[in-house]
């Protein structure tokens, strides 16, 4: 295969000079670094968006916390209902009463935490 020049040979010849190819580098850099068409400052951001971002920064993961409070509270409510039916039926009262108290405590704790979180949002 005479006359065949691989791409790597051409690159070696171009890159073997002592002087770097400044015109190629500057054109590549100018393509890579583009200035933003709009530099937005905090004053130019929508006031509603800024307020929402500020509250999220002050109290991160509020939505996730509320979701956890509701799901744990619902789980405790279901457990309390089941243990209450066991107590009313008179089955295993020795184990059902402590478990009922625990489930009621979980529900009360989740209601308390939900209200505390809601009060922090108002401040």
C-alpha angles and dihedrals in degrees: 000000000000119000093028112130116189119220092244092059091054091049091050091053093049094046097043095080118103093227112073118231098254097175091057093047095048092049091049092049092049089054093048098046110055119171115237113257090225126029103201118202125197090263091059095052117101108269093228092052091046092051092048092049091047093053091046090052091050094048110022122196095014092148092050092049092051090049090052091048092051095045094046090045091051091048091050091048092053091047092048090051092052094047091045090055089050091051092047090049090050096236121140094344092169092064100027097059096057090044091049090051090050093050092048088050091052091051091048092049093050092049090049094049092046091053093046090051091049091050091051089054091056092055 
